[in-house]
Amino acid sequence: MTADLSTPARQALIALMVRAERTSNPDLKQRYRVEITKPAREELTAQKLITWETGARRAIFYELTDLGWARARQEFRSPPPEKVSAAWLLHYATLRHLDSLLARGDQQIADLYAEPDPGPPPAGTIEERIRGAYADLAEKPGDLIRLVLVRDRLTDITRDDQDRVLEEMDRRREIHLDPDPARNELPREARDAAILIGGEAKHLITIGPA
């Protein structure tokens, strides 16, 4: 039996449960407005409920262990933390209903969270989505960002539609598309994500002042 968890640690545990795959703090913040703080990370790590590592752009990536999934299942039957908002109370009421449903069907938590959370349907035009993806990735306007990273956030939009809008924005000089000087050293996915402008492969995108 694991020790009691603090409210931030329980929140982090639930966020990783519903995300249902290896994920980063920026992703959790974008999807759920949740960020796993250092104290919560140390608490969950000490109880062997998560694993984590530092990845690209120094983002920390998290994943539940088997013990973590088992502890998350306990939350279905646990009272909510004290002095929390109405949203927390409603959330735990939902978990109690899910607990009853799982018990009646003799199902496990893995049956409920078999697939990663797809998130809400994206909103906005393709151009707005491109601008939004760039803004999330860039530290400031004018930063050079690999096009593959932008495309990774537009997987529900066809490649042809992405290219059409990128070309239109480029013609209006609202973005700058550039080849990567180290294109011969780029990973395959970065090369494949390039867009051909004037017969030249462009791997980088800039929006805003250079």
N, C-alpha and C positions, 0 to 999 in steps of 0.2 A: 504494500500500500504506500503510495507516494504521499509526501507531506502536503499540507494545504498550500495552495498557490496564491500569490497576490493577485489583485484585480488586473493589473497590466499583463501579468503572465497568463492569466486565464483568457484575456482578450486575444493575446497573441496565439494561444493554443487554438482558439475557435477560428481565428482568421486563417491559420494554416490548414485547419481541418476543411473548411469550406472551399479554400483554394484548391486543395487536393492534388498539389504537385509542388515540386521544387520552385521556390519563388523568392523574389527580392523585396527589400523594404520599399523601393520606389514603386514596384508593382502593387504591393499591399496598400500603399498610401494612395495611389491613383484609384484603385478599385473600392477600397473600404475606408479610406481616411484613417488607416491604422499603421502605426510604425512601431516595430519591435525595438524597445529601448535597450540599452546595455544592461541595466539591472534585470529586466525581464529575460533577456537572452542568457545571462549568467545563471539565473534561477532555473530556467528550463534545461539548460545544459547540465547543470549540477545534478538534476534528477534524470538525466539521460532521456529526455523527452523530445529533443530536437538534435539535428546535426546542422552545422552551418560552415560556410567558407566565403572568403572574399573573392569576388569575380571582377568582371570588366568595370571600369570607371569606379572601382573601389566599392561597388555595391555589395552588400552582404546577402547571400542566398541561403535560405532556410528550407528544411524539410523535416517532417515528423518522423520519429523512429517508431518501431512497433509499440514500444512503451508509450510513446506520445499518442498514438492512435487509441490505445486502450484508455489512457487518461482522458482523452477527448470524449470517449464514449461515456465516461463517468459524468461529464457535464450535462448529459441528457437527463440525469436524475438528480442533479445537484441544485440547491437553492441558488438564486442569483447573488452576486456580491452585494454587500450592504451599501446603502447610500448611493445607488446608481440611478441613472435616468430611466424614464418610462420605456425608452427603446430597449434597454437591457431587460426589463421585466417582460416585455412582449416577446423578446428573443427567447428567453428561458421558458416562457409558456409554450412557444412553438416547439422547443426541444422536448418538452414533456409529452406533447402530442406525438412527436416523431418516435419517442421512446416506446410509447404504447403501440404504435403501428409496427415497429420493428419486432417487438415482443410477440404480438399476435401472429405475425408472419414468420416467426423464427428466423429473422434475417439479422445480418451483421452490419456494422457501420460501413464496411467496405462495399456492401450492396447499395447503400445510399449515396456514398461519395465515390462511385466507380469512375467518374469522369471529372476532369478539372472544370472549375467554374468558368463558363464561357463569358460571363459578365453580361451587363445589360446591352441591348442592341445599340450599336454606335449611332450617334446623332450627328447631323451636319452634312454639308455637301462634300464631295471628294476634295475640293480645294481646301475647305475648312479642316477636313481631317488631316490633310498633308501639313497644313500650317500648325495644327494642334500637335501632331506627332513631332514635328521639328522643335516646337517650343518646349515640349517635354524633354527632349534629348539634349538640346543646346543649353549651355550654361548662360549664354547671353546672345542677343541677336548678332548675326554676322559670323558665328562660329561655323566652321566646316564640319559637316556631319556626313557620315557614310550613308549613301542612299539605301543600302541594304537594311539599315536600322529603321529607317522611315517605312520601308516596305513591310518590315516585320510587324508593324502596327496597323497595316492595311490589308491583312490577309483575306478579309471578306470582300475586297474590291478586286476585280479582275486586273491582270497585268496590262491589258490593252487600255482599260479605262484609266488606270494610274498614269500610263505613259501619255495618253491623250491630254490629260489635265496638266501634267508636268510640262509638256511641250507648249501648251497654251500659256502657262505662267511664265515660262522662259521667254516666249515671244513678247510678252507684255513687260518683260524685264522686272518682274516681281520676285524672281528667284534667280540665283546663279548656279549653273551646273558645271562642274569642272572635272577633268580627269584626275585620278590619283597619281601623284608623281611616282609612287612606289607600286604602280599597278601590276608589275610582274611578280610582286611578292604578296599580292592580295590573296586571301582564301577564295576558294571557288565560289562560295555563295555571294561574296562581295563583287566578284567579276560578273556573275550571272545577273546581279541586280542592276547593273549599269544600264543607262539609257543611251541610245545612239542619237546624237545631235550633229547634223552635218557630217555624218560618217565617222564621228569620233565617239568612243565610249566615255560616258561621264559617270563617275562613281561617287561624286561628292555634291552635296547641296548646301547652299547658303541662302538664308532669308534674313533681310535686314541689312543694316550698314556693315560693310566689311571691316 
